[in-house]
Amino acid sequence: MTDETSLADLRNPRKKWIRFNPLVVSEVIGELSYHYNRCRNAARSELLDALISHLENVLAASQR
């Protein structure tokens, strides 16, 4: 992750929301996909898949 705002939010355990710069959403999708492909927990895999799908839809909508 190269966006300083997102990094600061991720490092703060009290944050409930993480601000992502639209330019790094594809980077976030890549990181989540990496973890999804190595996940052995079915419930976690399902959550990661849903999150990845949502972010891909947001990214596609923002590029229109």
Distance bins in CASP14 RR format, pairs under 12 A and 6 or more apart:
PFRMAT RR
TARGET T0000
AUTHOR 0000-0000-0000
RMODE 2
METHOD distances of the structure
MODEL  1
1 7 1 0 1 0 0 0 0 0 0 0 0
1 8 0 0 0 0 0 1 0 0 0 0 0
1 9 0 0 0 0 0 1 0 0 0 0 0
1 10 1 0 0 1 0 0 0 0 0 0 0
1 11 0 0 0 0 0 1 0 0 0 0 0
1 18 0 0 0 0 1 0 0 0 0 0 0
1 19 0 0 0 0 0 1 0 0 0 0 0
1 20 0 0 0 0 1 0 0 0 0 0 0
1 21 0 0 0 0 1 0 0 0 0 0 0
1 23 0 0 0 0 0 1 0 0 0 0 0
1 24 1 0 0 1 0 0 0 0 0 0 0
1 25 0 0 0 0 0 1 0 0 0 0 0
1 26 0 0 0 0 0 1 0 0 0 0 0
1 27 1 0 0 1 0 0 0 0 0 0 0
1 28 1 0 0 1 0 0 0 0 0 0 0
1 30 0 0 0 0 0 1 0 0 0 0 0
1 31 1 0 0 1 0 0 0 0 0 0 0
1 32 0 0 0 0 0 1 0 0 0 0 0
2 20 0 0 0 0 0 1 0 0 0 0 0
2 21 0 0 0 0 1 0 0 0 0 0 0
2 23 0 0 0 0 1 0 0 0 0 0 0
2 24 1 0 0 1 0 0 0 0 0 0 0
2 26 0 0 0 0 0 1 0 0 0 0 0
2 27 1 0 0 1 0 0 0 0 0 0 0
2 28 0 0 0 0 0 1 0 0 0 0 0
2 31 0 0 0 0 0 1 0 0 0 0 0
3 9 0 0 0 0 1 0 0 0 0 0 0
3 10 0 0 0 0 1 0 0 0 0 0 0
3 18 0 0 0 0 0 1 0 0 0 0 0
3 19 0 0 0 0 1 0 0 0 0 0 0
3 20 1 0 0 1 0 0 0 0 0 0 0
3 21 1 0 1 0 0 0 0 0 0 0 0
3 22 0 0 0 0 1 0 0 0 0 0 0
3 23 1 0 0 1 0 0 0 0 0 0 0
3 24 1 0 1 0 0 0 0 0 0 0 0
3 25 0 0 0 0 0 1 0 0 0 0 0
3 26 0 0 0 0 0 1 0 0 0 0 0
3 27 0 0 0 0 1 0 0 0 0 0 0
3 28 0 0 0 0 1 0 0 0 0 0 0
4 10 0 0 0 0 0 1 0 0 0 0 0
4 11 0 0 0 0 0 1 0 0 0 0 0
4 19 0 0 0 0 0 1 0 0 0 0 0
4 20 0 0 0 0 0 1 0 0 0 0 0
4 21 0 0 0 0 1 0 0 0 0 0 0
4 24 0 0 0 0 0 1 0 0 0 0 0
5 11 0 0 0 0 0 1 0 0 0 0 0
5 12 0 0 0 0 0 1 0 0 0 0 0
5 15 0 0 0 0 0 1 0 0 0 0 0
5 17 0 0 0 0 0 1 0 0 0 0 0
5 18 0 0 0 0 1 0 0 0 0 0 0
5 19 1 0 1 0 0 0 0 0 0 0 0
5 20 0 0 0 0 1 0 0 0 0 0 0
5 21 1 0 0 1 0 0 0 0 0 0 0
5 22 0 0 0 0 0 1 0 0 0 0 0
5 23 0 0 0 0 0 1 0 0 0 0 0
5 24 0 0 0 0 1 0 0 0 0 0 0
6 12 0 0 0 0 0 1 0 0 0 0 0
6 15 0 0 0 0 0 1 0 0 0 0 0
6 17 0 0 0 0 0 1 0 0 0 0 0
6 18 1 0 0 1 0 0 0 0 0 0 0
6 19 1 0 0 1 0 0 0 0 0 0 0
6 20 1 0 1 0 0 0 0 0 0 0 0
6 21 1 0 0 1 0 0 0 0 0 0 0
6 22 0 0 0 0 0 1 0 0 0 0 0
6 23 0 0 0 0 0 1 0 0 0 0 0
6 24 1 0 0 1 0 0 0 0 0 0 0
6 25 0 0 0 0 1 0 0 0 0 0 0
6 27 0 0 0 0 1 0 0 0 0 0 0
6 28 1 0 0 1 0 0 0 0 0 0 0
6 31 0 0 0 0 0 1 0 0 0 0 0
7 15 0 0 0 0 0 1 0 0 0 0 0
7 18 0 0 0 0 1 0 0 0 0 0 0
7 19 0 0 0 0 0 1 0 0 0 0 0
7 20 0 0 0 0 0 1 0 0 0 0 0
7 21 0 0 0 0 0 1 0 0 0 0 0
7 24 0 0 0 0 1 0 0 0 0 0 0
7 27 0 0 0 0 0 1 0 0 0 0 0
7 28 0 0 0 0 0 1 0 0 0 0 0
8 14 0 0 0 0 0 1 0 0 0 0 0
8 15 0 0 0 0 1 0 0 0 0 0 0
8 18 0 0 0 0 1 0 0 0 0 0 0
8 19 0 0 0 0 1 0 0 0 0 0 0
8 20 0 0 0 0 0 1 0 0 0 0 0
9 15 1 0 1 0 0 0 0 0 0 0 0
9 16 0 0 0 0 1 0 0 0 0 0 0
9 17 1 0 0 1 0 0 0 0 0 0 0
9 18 1 0 1 0 0 0 0 0 0 0 0
9 19 1 0 1 0 0 0 0 0 0 0 0
9 20 0 0 0 0 1 0 0 0 0 0 0
9 21 0 0 0 0 0 1 0 0 0 0 0
9 24 0 0 0 0 0 1 0 0 0 0 0
9 28 0 0 0 0 0 1 0 0 0 0 0
10 17 0 0 0 0 0 1 0 0 0 0 0
10 18 1 0 0 1 0 0 0 0 0 0 0
10 19 0 0 0 0 1 0 0 0 0 0 0
10 20 0 0 0 0 1 0 0 0 0 0 0
10 24 0 0 0 0 0 1 0 0 0 0 0
10 28 0 0 0 0 0 1 0 0 0 0 0
10 31 0 0 0 0 0 1 0 0 0 0 0
11 18 0 0 0 0 0 1 0 0 0 0 0
12 18 0 0 0 0 1 0 0 0 0 0 0
12 19 0 0 0 0 0 1 0 0 0 0 0
18 24 0 0 0 0 0 1 0 0 0 0 0
18 25 0 0 0 0 0 1 0 0 0 0 0
18 28 0 0 0 0 1 0 0 0 0 0 0
18 51 0 0 0 0 0 1 0 0 0 0 0
18 55 0 0 0 0 0 1 0 0 0 0 0
19 25 0 0 0 0 0 1 0 0 0 0 0
19 28 0 0 0 0 0 1 0 0 0 0 0
20 26 0 0 0 0 0 1 0 0 0 0 0
20 27 0 0 0 0 1 0 0 0 0 0 0
20 28 1 0 0 1 0 0 0 0 0 0 0
20 29 0 0 0 0 0 1 0 0 0 0 0
20 31 0 0 0 0 0 1 0 0 0 0 0
20 32 0 0 0 0 0 1 0 0 0 0 0
20 55 0 0 0 0 1 0 0 0 0 0 0
20 58 0 0 0 0 1 0 0 0 0 0 0
20 59 0 0 0 0 0 1 0 0 0 0 0
20 62 0 0 0 0 0 1 0 0 0 0 0
21 27 0 0 0 0 1 0 0 0 0 0 0
21 28 0 0 0 0 1 0 0 0 0 0 0
21 62 0 0 0 0 0 1 0 0 0 0 0
22 28 0 0 0 0 0 1 0 0 0 0 0
22 55 0 0 0 0 0 1 0 0 0 0 0
22 58 0 0 0 0 1 0 0 0 0 0 0
22 59 0 0 0 0 1 0 0 0 0 0 0
22 61 0 0 0 0 0 1 0 0 0 0 0
22 62 1 0 1 0 0 0 0 0 0 0 0
22 63 0 0 0 0 1 0 0 0 0 0 0
23 59 0 0 0 0 0 1 0 0 0 0 0
23 62 0 0 0 0 0 1 0 0 0 0 0
23 63 0 0 0 0 0 1 0 0 0 0 0
24 30 0 0 0 0 0 1 0 0 0 0 0
24 31 0 0 0 0 1 0 0 0 0 0 0
24 55 0 0 0 0 0 1 0 0 0 0 0
24 59 0 0 0 0 0 1 0 0 0 0 0
25 31 0 0 0 0 0 1 0 0 0 0 0
25 32 0 0 0 0 0 1 0 0 0 0 0
25 51 0 0 0 0 0 1 0 0 0 0 0
25 52 0 0 0 0 0 1 0 0 0 0 0
25 54 0 0 0 0 0 1 0 0 0 0 0
25 55 1 0 1 0 0 0 0 0 0 0 0
25 56 0 0 0 0 1 0 0 0 0 0 0
25 57 0 0 0 0 0 1 0 0 0 0 0
25 58 1 0 0 1 0 0 0 0 0 0 0
25 59 1 0 1 0 0 0 0 0 0 0 0
25 60 0 0 0 0 0 1 0 0 0 0 0
25 61 0 0 0 0 0 1 0 0 0 0 0
25 62 1 0 0 1 0 0 0 0 0 0 0
25 63 0 0 0 0 0 1 0 0 0 0 0
26 32 0 0 0 0 0 1 0 0 0 0 0
26 33 0 0 0 0 0 1 0 0 0 0 0
26 52 0 0 0 0 0 1 0 0 0 0 0
26 55 0 0 0 0 1 0 0 0 0 0 0
26 56 0 0 0 0 1 0 0 0 0 0 0
26 58 0 0 0 0 0 1 0 0 0 0 0
26 59 1 0 0 1 0 0 0 0 0 0 0
26 60 0 0 0 0 0 1 0 0 0 0 0
26 62 0 0 0 0 0 1 0 0 0 0 0
26 63 0 0 0 0 0 1 0 0 0 0 0
27 33 0 0 0 0 0 1 0 0 0 0 0
27 34 0 0 0 0 0 1 0 0 0 0 0
27 55 0 0 0 0 0 1 0 0 0 0 0
27 59 0 0 0 0 0 1 0 0 0 0 0
28 34 0 0 0 0 0 1 0 0 0 0 0
28 35 0 0 0 0 0 1 0 0 0 0 0
28 48 0 0 0 0 0 1 0 0 0 0 0
28 51 0 0 0 0 1 0 0 0 0 0 0
28 52 0 0 0 0 1 0 0 0 0 0 0
28 54 0 0 0 0 0 1 0 0 0 0 0
28 55 1 0 0 1 0 0 0 0 0 0 0
28 56 0 0 0 0 0 1 0 0 0 0 0
28 58 0 0 0 0 0 1 0 0 0 0 0
28 59 0 0 0 0 1 0 0 0 0 0 0
29 35 0 0 0 0 0 1 0 0 0 0 0
29 36 0 0 0 0 1 0 0 0 0 0 0
29 48 0 0 0 0 0 1 0 0 0 0 0
29 49 0 0 0 0 0 1 0 0 0 0 0
29 51 0 0 0 0 1 0 0 0 0 0 0
29 52 1 0 1 0 0 0 0 0 0 0 0
29 53 0 0 0 0 1 0 0 0 0 0 0
29 54 0 0 0 0 1 0 0 0 0 0 0
29 55 1 0 1 0 0 0 0 0 0 0 0
29 56 1 0 0 1 0 0 0 0 0 0 0
29 57 0 0 0 0 0 1 0 0 0 0 0
29 58 0 0 0 0 1 0 0 0 0 0 0
29 59 1 0 0 1 0 0 0 0 0 0 0
29 60 0 0 0 0 0 1 0 0 0 0 0
30 36 0 0 0 0 1 0 0 0 0 0 0
30 37 0 0 0 0 1 0 0 0 0 0 0
30 48 0 0 0 0 0 1 0 0 0 0 0
30 51 0 0 0 0 0 1 0 0 0 0 0
30 52 0 0 0 0 1 0 0 0 0 0 0
30 55 0 0 0 0 1 0 0 0 0 0 0
30 56 0 0 0 0 0 1 0 0 0 0 0
30 59 0 0 0 0 0 1 0 0 0 0 0
31 37 0 0 0 0 0 1 0 0 0 0 0
31 38 0 0 0 0 0 1 0 0 0 0 0
31 48 0 0 0 0 0 1 0 0 0 0 0
31 51 0 0 0 0 0 1 0 0 0 0 0
31 52 0 0 0 0 1 0 0 0 0 0 0
31 55 0 0 0 0 0 1 0 0 0 0 0
32 38 0 0 0 0 0 1 0 0 0 0 0
32 39 0 0 0 0 0 1 0 0 0 0 0
32 44 0 0 0 0 0 1 0 0 0 0 0
32 45 0 0 0 0 0 1 0 0 0 0 0
32 47 0 0 0 0 1 0 0 0 0 0 0
32 48 1 0 1 0 0 0 0 0 0 0 0
32 49 0 0 0 0 1 0 0 0 0 0 0
32 50 0 0 0 0 0 1 0 0 0 0 0
32 51 1 0 0 1 0 0 0 0 0 0 0
32 52 1 0 1 0 0 0 0 0 0 0 0
32 53 0 0 0 0 0 1 0 0 0 0 0
32 54 0 0 0 0 0 1 0 0 0 0 0
32 55 1 0 0 1 0 0 0 0 0 0 0
32 56 0 0 0 0 0 1 0 0 0 0 0
33 39 0 0 0 0 0 1 0 0 0 0 0
33 45 0 0 0 0 0 1 0 0 0 0 0
33 48 0 0 0 0 1 0 0 0 0 0 0
33 49 0 0 0 0 1 0 0 0 0 0 0
33 51 0 0 0 0 0 1 0 0 0 0 0
33 52 1 0 0 1 0 0 0 0 0 0 0
33 53 0 0 0 0 0 1 0 0 0 0 0
33 55 0 0 0 0 1 0 0 0 0 0 0
33 56 0 0 0 0 1 0 0 0 0 0 0
34 48 0 0 0 0 1 0 0 0 0 0 0
34 52 0 0 0 0 0 1 0 0 0 0 0
35 41 0 0 0 0 0 1 0 0 0 0 0
35 44 0 0 0 0 1 0 0 0 0 0 0
35 45 0 0 0 0 1 0 0 0 0 0 0
35 47 0 0 0 0 0 1 0 0 0 0 0
35 48 1 0 0 1 0 0 0 0 0 0 0
35 49 0 0 0 0 0 1 0 0 0 0 0
35 51 0 0 0 0 0 1 0 0 0 0 0
35 52 0 0 0 0 1 0 0 0 0 0 0
36 42 0 0 0 0 0 1 0 0 0 0 0
36 44 0 0 0 0 1 0 0 0 0 0 0
36 45 1 0 0 1 0 0 0 0 0 0 0
36 46 0 0 0 0 1 0 0 0 0 0 0
36 47 0 0 0 0 1 0 0 0 0 0 0
36 48 1 0 1 0 0 0 0 0 0 0 0
36 49 1 0 0 1 0 0 0 0 0 0 0
36 50 0 0 0 0 0 1 0 0 0 0 0
36 51 0 0 0 0 1 0 0 0 0 0 0
36 52 1 0 0 1 0 0 0 0 0 0 0
36 53 0 0 0 0 0 1 0 0 0 0 0
36 55 0 0 0 0 0 1 0 0 0 0 0
37 45 0 0 0 0 1 0 0 0 0 0 0
37 48 0 0 0 0 1 0 0 0 0 0 0
37 49 0 0 0 0 0 1 0 0 0 0 0
37 52 0 0 0 0 0 1 0 0 0 0 0
38 44 0 0 0 0 0 1 0 0 0 0 0
38 45 0 0 0 0 1 0 0 0 0 0 0
38 48 0 0 0 0 0 1 0 0 0 0 0
39 45 1 0 1 0 0 0 0 0 0 0 0
39 46 0 0 0 0 1 0 0 0 0 0 0
39 47 0 0 0 0 1 0 0 0 0 0 0
39 48 1 0 0 1 0 0 0 0 0 0 0
39 49 0 0 0 0 1 0 0 0 0 0 0
39 51 0 0 0 0 0 1 0 0 0 0 0
39 52 0 0 0 0 0 1 0 0 0 0 0
40 48 0 0 0 0 0 1 0 0 0 0 0
41 47 0 0 0 0 1 0 0 0 0 0 0
41 48 0 0 0 0 1 0 0 0 0 0 0
42 48 0 0 0 0 0 1 0 0 0 0 0
42 49 0 0 0 0 0 1 0 0 0 0 0
43 49 0 0 0 0 0 1 0 0 0 0 0
43 50 0 0 0 0 0 1 0 0 0 0 0
44 50 0 0 0 0 0 1 0 0 0 0 0
44 51 0 0 0 0 0 1 0 0 0 0 0
45 51 0 0 0 0 0 1 0 0 0 0 0
45 52 0 0 0 0 0 1 0 0 0 0 0
46 52 0 0 0 0 0 1 0 0 0 0 0
46 53 0 0 0 0 0 1 0 0 0 0 0
47 53 0 0 0 0 0 1 0 0 0 0 0
47 54 0 0 0 0 0 1 0 0 0 0 0
48 54 0 0 0 0 0 1 0 0 0 0 0
48 55 0 0 0 0 0 1 0 0 0 0 0
49 55 0 0 0 0 0 1 0 0 0 0 0
49 56 0 0 0 0 0 1 0 0 0 0 0
50 56 0 0 0 0 0 1 0 0 0 0 0
50 57 0 0 0 0 0 1 0 0 0 0 0
51 57 0 0 0 0 0 1 0 0 0 0 0
51 58 0 0 0 0 0 1 0 0 0 0 0
52 58 0 0 0 0 0 1 0 0 0 0 0
52 59 0 0 0 0 0 1 0 0 0 0 0
53 59 0 0 0 0 0 1 0 0 0 0 0
53 60 0 0 0 0 0 1 0 0 0 0 0
54 60 0 0 0 0 0 1 0 0 0 0 0
54 61 0 0 0 0 0 1 0 0 0 0 0
55 61 0 0 0 0 0 1 0 0 0 0 0
55 62 0 0 0 0 0 1 0 0 0 0 0
56 62 0 0 0 0 0 1 0 0 0 0 0
56 63 0 0 0 0 0 1 0 0 0 0 0
57 63 0 0 0 0 0 1 0 0 0 0 0
57 64 0 0 0 0 0 1 0 0 0 0 0
58 64 0 0 0 0 0 1 0 0 0 0 0
END
